[in-house]
Amino acid sequence: MDILLAFSAGLLSFLSPCVLPLIPVYLSYIAGTSATDLKNSPNKLTVISQTALFILGFSILFVLLGISVSSVSRLLSEHMRLVQQIGGALIVVFGLHMTGLLRIKLLYSEKRFLPSGSPGKKAGALVLGMAFAVGWTPCIGPILSSILIYAGSMATLGKGVLLLSMYALGLAVPFLLSAVLIDNLSAYLRKVTKHLPKISLVSGAVMMLMGVLVFTNQLEVFSKYAGLIQL
């Protein structure tokens, strides 16, 4: 349950309105060409390999964030129940923001980063991936923060790292798929983009449910119960 939740959060982050429309821009830097010429990229294998490095870059940063949050939480282990309640409440607030029912001005301040200059010349794909993780946009922030909060409520450091690894994987799979489908990427993105408001609404609803379960400590209980069923 925990792993599926984290992986799904990664997928929802990719589909967020602040990330999905920028996919051609990121791929253009990776490919070393303009966004309009992506379909004419001379070597698809090069684009795919560079995208893999981009993915590795943001995965490293996300896992390091997970380690940091989990380490801090271990220092607060005596007050873990309070940490879970505060974290659950924050996740609900983030969910309300995603649905549009609550507007948090701070979360609309963009922190996007792209290197200046010619595409692919001044920053390697690995560095660009790290920059993507450090300067996440408002849309990915609430979802990532929710996973970080939940990871911080885990009993062990390993579980927190596993959650952030699965989150990174959920974000990585569609990125890599975009590189594979680079020839017709614009057509695919147009089909998905028109559904972004619905995706944001669903994302927010899932986050609010997750927040309530974390607050009441039912998510961990549910996960253990699901594990017993599988056995």
Phi, psi and chi 1 to 4 in degrees:
 res  aa     phi    psi   chi1   chi2   chi3   chi4
   1 MET       -  -47.9  176.4   63.0 -178.5      -
   2 ASP   -60.6  -44.5  -63.7  -22.8      -      -
   3 ILE   -65.0  -44.1  -68.2  175.8      -      -
   4 LEU   -63.0  -40.5  179.4   60.9      -      -
   5 LEU   -62.5  -46.2 -175.1   64.6      -      -
   6 ALA   -65.9  -42.0      -      -      -      -
   7 PHE   -62.7  -43.6 -177.5   81.8      -      -
   8 SER   -62.7  -37.3  -60.1      -      -      -
   9 ALA   -62.3  -37.9      -      -      -      -
  10 GLY   -63.7  -42.7      -      -      -      -
  11 LEU   -62.2  -43.3  -71.6  175.9      -      -
  12 LEU   -65.5  -33.2  -70.1  175.0      -      -
  13 SER   -64.0  -41.5  -66.5      -      -      -
  14 PHE   -62.8  -37.2  179.6   86.0      -      -
  15 LEU   -84.4    1.2  -65.8  172.1      -      -
  16 SER   -69.2  151.7   64.7      -      -      -
  17 PRO   -60.6  -19.7  -23.8   34.7      -      -
  18 CYS   -91.8   -8.7  -66.3      -      -      -
  19 VAL  -113.1  -52.2  174.2      -      -      -
  20 LEU   -52.7  -48.6 -171.2   65.0      -      -
  21 PRO   -63.9  -19.1  -21.8   34.9      -      -
  22 LEU   -91.3   -3.0  -76.7  176.4      -      -
  23 ILE   -56.5  -46.3  -61.7  -54.8      -      -
  24 PRO   -59.6  -33.6  -24.5   36.6      -      -
  25 VAL   -67.1  -47.1  178.6      -      -      -
  26 TYR   -63.4  -42.7  -78.7  106.5      -      -
  27 LEU   -66.6  -31.0  -71.7 -178.1      -      -
  28 SER   -66.3  -38.9   70.9      -      -      -
  29 TYR   -67.1  -38.6  -87.8   88.0      -      -
  30 ILE   -65.9  -41.9  -68.8  170.4      -      -
  31 ALA   -79.4  -18.3      -      -      -      -
  32 GLY    76.1   35.2      -      -      -      -
  33 THR  -143.5  176.2 -175.7      -      -      -
  34 SER   -80.1  157.7   65.7      -      -      -
  35 ALA   -61.2  -34.1      -      -      -      -
  36 THR   -72.3  -20.2   54.6      -      -      -
  37 ASP  -103.5   14.2  -68.3  -26.7      -      -
  38 LEU   -58.1  -41.2  -90.0  176.8      -      -
  39 LYS   -67.4  -15.6   63.6 -179.7 -180.0  179.3
  40 ASN  -101.6   16.9  -62.1  -39.9      -      -
  41 SER   -56.8  128.9 -178.8      -      -      -
  42 PRO   -66.8  -29.2   25.1  -34.8      -      -
  43 ASN  -138.7  100.1 -166.8  -27.6      -      -
  44 LYS   -63.8  -36.5 -178.3 -176.9  -73.3 -170.4
  45 LEU   -62.3  -36.0  -72.5  178.1      -      -
  46 THR   -65.3  -43.0  -61.0      -      -      -
  47 VAL   -61.8  -42.8  176.0      -      -      -
  48 ILE   -65.0  -43.7  -66.9  173.6      -      -
  49 SER   -66.4  -38.6   62.5      -      -      -
  50 GLN   -67.8  -36.9  -70.5  -67.2   92.7      -
  51 THR   -64.2  -36.9  -58.6      -      -      -
  52 ALA   -61.6  -39.2      -      -      -      -
  53 LEU   -67.7  -38.3  -75.0  174.1      -      -
  54 PHE   -59.4  -44.4  174.4   83.8      -      -
  55 ILE   -63.2  -43.1  -70.6  169.7      -      -
  56 LEU   -60.2  -38.5  178.6   61.1      -      -
  57 GLY   -61.3  -51.9      -      -      -      -
  58 PHE   -73.6  -26.3   68.4   65.3      -      -
  59 SER   -65.7  -42.9  -63.0      -      -      -
  60 ILE   -58.4  -45.2  -69.7  172.4      -      -
  61 LEU   -67.2  -41.0  -96.8  -66.4      -      -
  62 PHE   -64.5  -41.8  -72.4  148.8      -      -
  63 VAL   -65.5  -39.9  171.2      -      -      -
  64 LEU   -62.9  -37.2  -71.7  176.7      -      -
  65 LEU   -62.7  -41.5  -79.5  173.6      -      -
  66 GLY   -62.4  -41.1      -      -      -      -
  67 ILE   -63.6  -43.3  -67.8  173.5      -      -
  68 SER   -62.5  -48.3  -59.7      -      -      -
  69 VAL   -64.5  -43.3  170.7      -      -      -
  70 SER   -64.5  -38.2  -61.9      -      -      -
  71 SER   -65.0  -42.3  -61.9      -      -      -
  72 VAL   -64.1  -41.4  170.7      -      -      -
  73 SER   -63.7  -34.3  -64.3      -      -      -
  74 ARG   -64.3  -31.1  -69.4  176.7   69.4 -176.4
  75 LEU   -69.8  -24.2  -63.9  176.1      -      -
  76 LEU  -103.7   22.3  -58.6  173.5      -      -
  77 SER   -57.7  -30.7   57.7      -      -      -
  78 GLU   -68.8  -20.5  -66.4 -177.8    0.7      -
  79 HIS  -117.4   29.3  -52.9  -75.6      -      -
  80 MET   -59.4  -36.7 -173.7   56.2   68.9      -
  81 ARG   -63.2  -40.1 -170.5   69.1 -163.3   98.4
  82 LEU   -66.4  -40.3  178.1   61.0      -      -
  83 VAL   -59.9  -42.8  171.3      -      -      -
  84 GLN   -62.8  -41.1  -72.2  177.9  -28.7      -
  85 GLN   -67.3  -43.1  -69.2  175.1  -25.3      -
  86 ILE   -65.9  -43.9  -65.2  174.6      -      -
  87 GLY   -62.1  -43.8      -      -      -      -
  88 GLY   -60.9  -41.1      -      -      -      -
  89 ALA   -63.9  -41.1      -      -      -      -
  90 LEU   -64.3  -39.5  -75.0  173.6      -      -
  91 ILE   -63.3  -39.6  -66.5  174.1      -      -
  92 VAL   -61.9  -42.8  170.8      -      -      -
  93 VAL   -62.3  -43.2  170.6      -      -      -
  94 PHE   -61.5  -38.7  -71.1  147.2      -      -
  95 GLY   -64.5  -41.8      -      -      -      -
  96 LEU   -61.6  -38.7  -72.7  169.9      -      -
  97 HIS   -63.9  -42.5  172.0   78.3      -      -
  98 MET   -63.6  -36.0  -72.1  -68.3  -65.5      -
  99 THR   -76.7  -17.3   61.0      -      -      -
 100 GLY    91.9    0.3      -      -      -      -
 101 LEU   -74.0  -25.2  -64.8  174.8      -      -
 102 LEU  -132.1  123.3  177.1   66.3      -      -
 103 ARG  -100.0  114.3  -56.8  -71.9 -177.8  178.2
 104 ILE  -104.1  107.5  -56.7  175.6      -      -
 105 LYS   -56.3  -39.5 -171.7  175.9 -179.3 -180.0
 106 LEU   -59.4  -33.0  179.8   63.1      -      -
 107 LEU   -79.8   -1.9  -64.4  179.0      -      -
 108 TYR   -99.4    0.5  -75.7  106.0      -      -
 109 SER   -84.9  109.7   57.7      -      -      -
 110 GLU   -64.8  140.0  -61.3  -93.6   -7.3      -
 111 LYS  -129.2   41.6  -66.0 -177.2  179.7  179.9
 112 ARG   -78.8  145.2 -175.6 -173.8  -55.1  151.0
 113 PHE  -131.1  131.0  170.9   82.2      -      -
 114 LEU  -139.6  139.5  -78.1  174.1      -      -
 115 PRO   -67.6  148.0   23.9  -33.2      -      -
 116 SER   -84.6  165.2   58.7      -      -      -
 117 GLY    96.7 -167.4      -      -      -      -
 118 SER   -69.5  143.4  -58.3      -      -      -
 119 PRO   -55.5  133.9  -23.2   33.4      -      -
 120 GLY    73.5    6.6      -      -      -      -
 121 LYS   -99.7  -37.7  -62.6  -64.0 -175.7 -177.7
 122 LYS  -108.3    0.0  -67.3 -170.5  175.9 -179.1
 123 ALA  -150.3  131.3      -      -      -      -
 124 GLY   -73.6  162.9      -      -      -      -
 125 ALA   -61.8  -36.5      -      -      -      -
 126 LEU   -64.4  -44.7 -176.9   68.9      -      -
 127 VAL   -66.1  -40.0  175.6      -      -      -
 128 LEU   -63.0  -38.6 -177.7   58.7      -      -
 129 GLY   -63.3  -41.0      -      -      -      -
 130 MET   -64.9  -39.7  -68.9 -179.4  173.9      -
 131 ALA   -64.4  -37.2      -      -      -      -
 132 PHE   -61.4  -41.3  172.7   81.6      -      -
 133 ALA   -70.3  -41.6      -      -      -      -
 134 VAL   -68.9  -42.3  172.1      -      -      -
 135 GLY  -104.5   47.5      -      -      -      -
 136 TRP   -59.6  151.2   66.7   74.6      -      -
 137 THR   -82.3  168.0   56.7      -      -      -
 138 PRO   -56.0  -35.3  -27.5   35.5      -      -
 139 CYS   -69.6  -38.6  -72.9      -      -      -
 140 ILE   -80.3  -24.9 -166.9  176.9      -      -
 141 GLY   -55.9  -53.0      -      -      -      -
 142 PRO   -60.6  -39.9  -26.4   35.7      -      -
 143 ILE   -67.9  -47.2  -60.6  176.4      -      -
 144 LEU   -62.6  -42.4  174.5   58.3      -      -
 145 SER   -60.8  -37.8  -61.8      -      -      -
 146 SER   -63.6  -42.5  -61.6      -      -      -
 147 ILE   -67.6  -38.2  -66.4  -61.6      -      -
 148 LEU   -63.4  -41.7  -75.2  170.9      -      -
 149 ILE   -63.3  -44.3  -70.2  170.1      -      -
 150 TYR   -66.0  -39.8 -176.3   49.3      -      -
 151 ALA   -61.6  -36.4      -      -      -      -
 152 GLY   -67.0  -21.9      -      -      -      -
 153 SER   -88.0   -1.9   69.2      -      -      -
 154 MET   -71.4  151.4  -65.6  -74.6   96.4      -
 155 ALA   -73.0  -28.2      -      -      -      -
 156 THR  -126.6  156.8   64.8      -      -      -
 157 LEU   -64.4  -38.3  178.7   63.1      -      -
 158 GLY   -59.6  -39.6      -      -      -      -
 159 LYS   -66.8  -38.9  -78.3 -170.5  174.7 -178.7
 160 GLY   -63.8  -42.7      -      -      -      -
 161 VAL   -64.3  -40.8  171.5      -      -      -
 162 LEU   -61.6  -42.5  177.3   60.9      -      -
 163 LEU   -61.5  -45.0  -79.8 -176.5      -      -
 164 LEU   -71.1  -29.7  -92.4  -63.7      -      -
 165 SER   -66.4  -40.9  -62.9      -      -      -
 166 MET   -71.1  -33.3  -67.6  -51.6  -60.4      -
 167 TYR   -62.8  -46.2  172.4   83.5      -      -
 168 ALA   -61.7  -37.8      -      -      -      -
 169 LEU   -66.0  -40.7 -178.4   61.3      -      -
 170 GLY   -62.0  -33.0      -      -      -      -
 171 LEU   -80.3  -29.8 -170.4   57.3      -      -
 172 ALA   -74.2  -40.8      -      -      -      -
 173 VAL   -57.1  -51.7  169.8      -      -      -
 174 PRO   -67.8  -29.7   21.0  -31.5      -      -
 175 PHE   -61.7  -47.0 -104.2  113.1      -      -
 176 LEU   -66.5  -38.5 -164.2   58.3      -      -
 177 LEU   -63.3  -36.8 -174.4   60.8      -      -
 178 SER   -62.3  -39.3  -63.2      -      -      -
 179 ALA   -66.2  -39.6      -      -      -      -
 180 VAL   -65.4  -38.0  173.0      -      -      -
 181 LEU   -96.4   25.0  -59.4  175.2      -      -
 182 ILE   -59.2  -27.6 -164.5  169.7      -      -
 183 ASP   -63.1  -35.3  -65.3  -24.3      -      -
 184 ASN  -122.8   27.7  -60.4  -63.4      -      -
 185 LEU   -60.7  -43.0 -176.5   59.7      -      -
 186 SER   -58.8  -41.2  -62.9      -      -      -
 187 ALA   -64.8  -42.2      -      -      -      -
 188 TYR   -65.9  -41.8  -68.6  121.0      -      -
 189 LEU   -65.2  -36.6  -70.6 -179.3      -      -
 190 ARG   -62.4  -37.6  -80.5 -163.9  -62.7  -90.4
 191 LYS   -67.1  -37.6  -67.7  179.3 -179.4  178.8
 192 VAL   -80.3  -37.6  177.9      -      -      -
 193 THR   -57.8  -34.9  -59.8      -      -      -
 194 LYS   -67.2  -13.6   62.3 -178.1  180.0 -179.0
 195 HIS  -101.7    7.2  -61.1  -66.6      -      -
 196 LEU   -59.1  -40.9  -73.4 -178.5      -      -
 197 PRO   -59.3  -39.8  -26.4   36.9      -      -
 198 LYS   -67.9  -38.7  -64.4  177.7 -177.4  176.6
 199 ILE   -63.5  -41.2  -67.2  171.8      -      -
 200 SER   -63.3  -39.7  -67.0      -      -      -
 201 LEU   -64.5  -45.1 -169.8   62.2      -      -
 202 VAL   -65.3  -42.1  171.9      -      -      -
 203 SER   -58.9  -46.0  -59.2      -      -      -
 204 GLY   -63.0  -41.2      -      -      -      -
 205 ALA   -64.0  -42.6      -      -      -      -
 206 VAL   -63.4  -41.4  170.7      -      -      -
 207 MET   -65.0  -40.1  -71.9  171.3   61.3      -
 208 MET   -64.5  -40.7  -74.3 -170.6  -72.0      -
 209 LEU   -62.9  -43.3  175.8   59.7      -      -
 210 MET   -61.5  -41.8  175.5 -176.3  171.2      -
 211 GLY   -62.2  -42.3      -      -      -      -
 212 VAL   -63.5  -42.4  170.9      -      -      -
 213 LEU   -66.8  -38.1  -68.5  175.4      -      -
 214 VAL   -67.4  -42.9  170.1      -      -      -
 215 PHE   -60.1  -41.0 -176.0   90.6      -      -
 216 THR   -90.9    0.9   58.2      -      -      -
 217 ASN    64.2   24.7 -161.3   30.5      -      -
 218 GLN   -89.1  -21.5  -66.8  -59.3  -53.1      -
 219 LEU   -65.6  -42.7 -170.7   56.0      -      -
 220 GLU   -66.9  -40.8 -176.4  177.1   -9.9      -
 221 VAL   -63.2  -42.8  172.9      -      -      -
 222 PHE   -63.8  -38.9 -178.6   78.3      -      -
 223 SER   -63.6  -43.2  -61.4      -      -      -
 224 LYS   -64.5  -39.3  -68.4  180.0  179.1  178.0
 225 TYR   -65.0  -41.6  178.9   71.7      -      -
 226 ALA   -63.6  -38.1      -      -      -      -
 227 GLY   -63.8  -37.5      -      -      -      -
 228 LEU   -67.2  -36.5  -71.4  174.6      -      -
 229 ILE   -63.4  -42.2  -68.0  177.4      -      -
 230 GLN   -64.0  -34.2  -69.0  175.3   -1.7      -
 231 LEU   -68.7      -  -68.8  176.4      -      -
